[in-house]
Amino acid sequence: MPRERRAPPPDLWQRPDMAPALAGKDIGAIFRIYRRWTGSTQQDLAELIGGIAQPRISAIERGREQVMSLDLIQRIASGLNIPGHLLGLAPETMDDSASAIHDEDVQRREFHQLAVGVLAGAALDWPDAAWSVPTPPPDAVDAPARIGTADVAMYRRHLGYLYELDNTYGGGAAYRLTVAAVNQMRRALQTSSHTPDVGDALTRVLGEATEHAGWLAHDAGREQDARYWWLEALHAAQTADDDDVSTVAFASMSLAASTVGTPRDVVNLARAAQRCAATRNTPRLRSLLLAREAVGRAAQREPKAAWSALAKADNLIGTESDADPYWLEFWGQADLACHRMKAAEILGDIDTAVTAAGEAVTAVDPRFARNHAAYLASHGRVLATAGRPDEAMEVTGQAILRTAGVDSARIRSHIGQAVNILEARDASSTVRGFVEWARAYPLAGATT
């Protein structure tokens, strides 16, 4: 029998079980009670609220995450139609700019609802054997008969929402939605009528989306899929004569090669990105590509070249330019520190690696929740390697708690490495207890 999802009872907010939860702003209890009275799933709540994944709903319900953000409380009230005053929210007074923000939030929620329809309920699900790179998802929506500049703008806007999902929840959460978007754009190019200019513009957006699919696959630990998407991105970039897409594809491939390729691959791919970036070689872009190359130089046991490249990257990183490519937003001191940590760790300078990892955690942009968890996990790993178990347990524990709602194979790997190092090097009861707790904690996206 199909699951029945019911409308909330008219008096739901006044019921004896719900009223105390609202008064105490117990969001976990509110979620549980709402689902009990409506037959909704955690995924249903994620779709109603928008911008929040099912694992985070689960963490909130179980008390593993407390909702403190006013913005999130407002979105929960709006998504579930809870009268704002019951959650202590002031009546809304919206000027024109606030209305524009509200419209953008509505569009974002509509996008998530569209994505759920495209994926027949699989959106924001976890990786499984059903993932198939070249095959369109079931029940995919038909492409429009004719597309124009407004359609291209819509695809680009939706791609921006996918970037937001990745920044917050990691590659495993956003991968399927991105594949759906890529396949829809492919169908639009193949079956819809359009002018040559519109076709070129959509091909550029398709290149950006396929590159992003490659990055998400890498973050989710699906390296073969990542290579497929990056090669598709390079093909789209060549078709549309788009150096930006080629640059970011080669830069991403260089980063991936630092863990699954050879040192020579890291350097060669970083240099390929530098060549593609010649037409838009801004200081910050050069900074990123030099940092990528530095990791490869370290892996090739060229410490002088590695530190020289990192020093140049540091000198360039603070110079912003209107010509910076759109995708460079993430690049800052935190990511540079992470590259410095990687190079130092490869070269055996563990003290420098620990310092750099701590700098990455301190400098991370709060918008990038996934990166914050990743930097904590890396910091915990190098602290464990440095023989500092108390600090390693504290930082790794923070990383584990940060994984609620974040699905990233890279982060799980770093956490697992830290735990394994601690277990191998310290047999104390404190470490044993931490190892047991860490391995019992349900990391997002992990399989048993």
N, C-alpha and C positions, 0 to 999 in steps of 0.2 A: 504494500500500500504506500502511495506517496505521502511524504510528511506534510502535515497540515500546519500552515503558519497563520495564526489568527490575529485579528486586530486587537489592540489592548482594550480591556474593559473600560468603560467610561469613568469608573471610579478608581482606576488602578492607583493613582497617586495618593488617594486618601485611604487606601486599604491599611489594616493594622500592621501588616508586615512591611509595606513599602514606606509608609510615612516616617517611621524612625530612621530608616536608611537614608531617606532624603534629608532629614533634619541633621543627621550626622555626616552628610556628604560621603557615605560609605558606598563608593562607586561599584566595588565588587559585589556587594549585596544588591544594589540596584540592578546590575546586569543579571544576576541570578534570578531575582524575583521577576523581572521583566520577561526573561526567557521562559520561566515556568508558566506565566499567565498567557503568553502568546505562542508558545510552541516554537520559538525562534532558536536557532543555533548560534554559536559564537561567531560563525562566519556571517550569519545574517546581521548581527550587531555591527560587525566590521563594515559591512556594506552600507548600513543605514547611517553610521557616523561618518565614514569616509576618512581616508588618510591614516587608518590604524589597521594593523593586521590581526588575524585571528589569534596567533600566539600571544600577542600583547593583551588581547581581551582575556585569554585564559590566565595570564599572569596576574592581571588585576583581580579577576574573580577569586583566585587562590590566595590573594593577599601578598603576593610576591612583589607587586608594584603598587605604590600609592599614587593616586592621581592628584598632583599638586598644581598643575598648570591651569591657569584660568582659561587660556585659549582652548585646551582640551575639554574642560568642564563645559564651556559654552557650546562646543561642537557636539558633545554628548547630549546636552539639553536640546539642541536644535535637531539632531538626528533622531532622537527618541520622542520628540514633541513633549518634553518635560517643561512645565511652566517654570521660567527662569527663577522666579522669586523663591520657589521651593528649594533651590540649590544656592540661595543667597546671592543670585545674580541681579545686578541693577537693571531696570528697564532699558531697552536699547534706544539710543538716540543716534540715528545714523545720518551723517552728512553725505555729500556726494562721494567723497573719497571712500567712506565706509561702505557705501552702497556698491562701489566698484569692487572692493575687497570681498563683500558678500557675494556678488555675482561670480567672482572668480572661484570662491569656495563652492558655490552651487555647480559651476561647470566642472570643478574637480570631482565632486560627488557623482555628477552625471557621467563623467568619464569612467569612474570605477564601476558604476552600474552597467554601462555599455560593455566594459571589459568582462564583467561577470557573464553577461549574455553571450559574448563572443566565445567564452571558454566553457559555456554550459555548466557553470557552477564550479569550475576548477580554479578560479582565480585565487592567487595568494595561497595555493596549496603547496605542499612540500614535494621535493623531488621524488620521482618514482620511475618505474620501468616504462611507463607510458610516454615519457618524454621522447619526442622524435624531431630532430632538427629540421629536415627538409619538408616535413608533412604538415599542411595547414591543420589547425585544431578543428575538432568536430563542430558542426553547427555554426561555422564562421559566417559573419554577415556578408551579404553580397556587396560588391563594389558599386558605387553610383554609376549611372549611364554616362555622365559627363562630369569632369572635375575642373575646377578653376582655382584661382589664387586663394579664395576663401577656404577651400578644402585643404590646400597645402598648409595654410596657416593653422587649421584645426589639427592636422597631423603633427605639426611641430609643437603645438601647445600640449597635445597629449604626450608627446615624447618628453616634454618638460616634466609632466607629472610622473612619468616613469623614472626620471632622474631622482625626483624627490623620494619615491618609494625605495630606490636603491640606497640613497643616502641615509635613510632612516632604518630600513629593515633588512638590507643586504640582498645579494644576488639571487638567493634561492626564492625570495618572496616575489621579486619583480620579473624573473626570467620568463615565465609563461606569458605574462601580459605583453612583454616586449616581443616575443615570438609572434603572438597574435597580431600585434601592430605591424610588424614586418610583413607578415603574410597578407594582411589587408592592403598595405601599400603596394605590394607586388601585384595583387589582383587588380588594383586600381590602374597601375601602369599598363598592365597587359590587356585589360578588357574595357576600360573606360576611354572615351574620346577626350582629347585635351590638345591644347596648343603646344608647339615645341618648347616654348618658354616654361609653361606649366610642367611639362614632362621633365625638363631639366631640373626645375626647382624641387619637384617631388623625388627625383632620383637622388638629389643631395640629401634630403631628409631621410630617405631610405638608407643611404650610406651611413648617416649618423646613427640611425636605429640599429642597423646590423652591427656596427662597431660596438654599440652599447650592449647588444645581445652577447657579443663575444666577451666583453668585460664581465657581464653578469654570470655567464657560464663559467668563466675562470673563478670568480668569487665563490660560485657554488661547487667548485671542484670538478667541473666537467671540461677537462682540458681539450679533448678531441672536438667537442662542440664549439669551444672557444676558437680553435684554429679555423674551423669551417666558417664561422661568422666573420672573423677578421679577414679571411680571404674574400668573402662575399662583399665586405665593406670596401676592400681595395678595388674590387671589380666595379662597384658602383661609383667610387671616387674617380676611377679612370674614365668611366662613361660620361660623368658629369664634369670632368676636368676640375675636381675639387681637391686642392692640396690640403685643406684643413682635415678632411676625413682621412686621407692617407697618413697625415702626420699623427693623428691620435691613434690610428690603427697600429702603426709601427711602434709608437710609444708604448701602447698597451701590450703588444707582443713582446717588447723588450722587457717589460716588468714581469710578464709571465715566464719568460725564459730564465729569469733569475732563480726560479724555483723548479722549473721542469725542463729547461733547456741546457745549453752549454754556455760557458763564459763568452766564447766567441759570438754566439747568437745574441747575447745581451748587448754587446758592443756594436755588432753590425746592424742590428735592428734600431738601436738608438741613433746610429749615424744615418740610417735610411730616413728616420723621422726628421733628423736635422736637415737633410737634403730637401725633403718635401716642404719643410717649413721656411725655405729660403725666401718665398714671396711674402711671408708674414712672420719674420723672425724677430718678434718682440723680446725685450729683456726677460720677462717672466717665462716665456716659452723656451728661450735658450736655457734658462735656469733649470726648468724641468728636464729637458733633454740631456743636459750635462750631468744632472744627478742620476738619471737612468744609466748613462754611460759609465759613471763612476762605480756603480755596483758591479758592472761587468769587468772594469779594470781591476777592482779588488779581487774578483773571482779568478782573474788571470794572473794573480800575484804581482800586480803592478801598483804597489802602495803609493809611490810618488805621484803617478798619473791619477790615481783614484782621489787622493786628498786634494790635488790641484784642481780637478774637475769640481769637487764639492765646494772648494773655496770660491771658485768662479760662480758657481750656482748661488752661493750665499750672497755674493756681491750684487747679483742681478735680481734677486727675488723680490726686493721691495719696490721695484720700478714698474708701476702699472701703466698701461697704455690702452687707449680706446680701441687699438687694433688687436688687443688680445683676443684669441678665439674663444667662443662661447663656453667650450668645455673645460677651459683652464681655471674656472672658478674655484675648484677644490684646492689648487696648488698654493701652498703657503708654508710658513715656518714649520708647522707640525709635520707635513709630508716630507719636507727637506730633512728634518731631524730623523724621520723614519729611515730615509735613504742613508743618512750618516750612520745610524745604528746598524743597518745591514752591512755596509762596507766594513765598519769596525769589527763586527762579529765575524765576518768572513776572514778578515786579516788577523784575528786572534786577539784584538785589543778589547777585551771584555769590559774593562772599566769605562772606556769611551763609549762602548755600546750601551752600557747601563745609563750613563749620563744622557746620551742622545735619546734613548727610549723615554726617559723621564721628561725630557724637553718636549717630545712629541705629545705626550699626554697633557702637559700643561698648556701647550699652544693650540690644541685642537679647536676648531670652530664648532660651537655647540649645535649648529645646524646639521652636522654630519655625525649622527649618533652611531652609525655603523663603524665609522673610522675611530671614534672614541673607544668603542669596545675592542677594535683591532689593536690600537696602540697600547691599551691596558694589557691585552693578552701578550703582546710582544715584550712589553716591559717585564711582565711576570716571568716570561721564559728566560730573558737574559739575566734577571736577578737570580733565578734558580741556577743558571749556568755559572754565575759568579760566586756561588756558595753562600748566598744570603737568604736562607730559607724563610725567616720570619717576614722579611719584606716581600719575598716572592709569594708567600701564601696570601698576604694581605692584598697585593695588587692583583694576583690571579683570581682571588675571590671576588674582587670588584668587577673584573672582566666577566666572570661567570654570571654575576647578577645582571650585568649589562646586556647579556645575550637574550634576555626575555624579549621575544618578538623580533630578534635579529637572526636571520638565517644566512650564515656565511661559513662555508667549509674552511676557508682560510683561518677564521677566528677559532673555530673548533680545533683545528690542527695546532695552532699556537698554544691554546689552553691545554690540549692533550700532551704536547711536548713538555710544557712546564710541570704538569702533574707527574709525568714519567720521570723527569730529571729529579724532582723532589723525592719521589719514592726510591729511586736508585741510590741517592746520595745521603739520605738521612732516615734512620730507622726509628727515630724518636716517636713516642706515642702521639705527640702533637701533630707531627707530619702525617702519621698513619691516619689519624682522625680526619685531617684535612683531605687527604687523598680519597678516603671513603666517601666523604661528603661531595667532593668535586665529581667523582665518577657516578654518584647517584643523582646528581642534579640534572634535570631534563633540559639539556641544551636545545635551543630551537633548531629544528631541521635534522637533529640527530636520529639515527636509526638504532634499533636494539637487535 
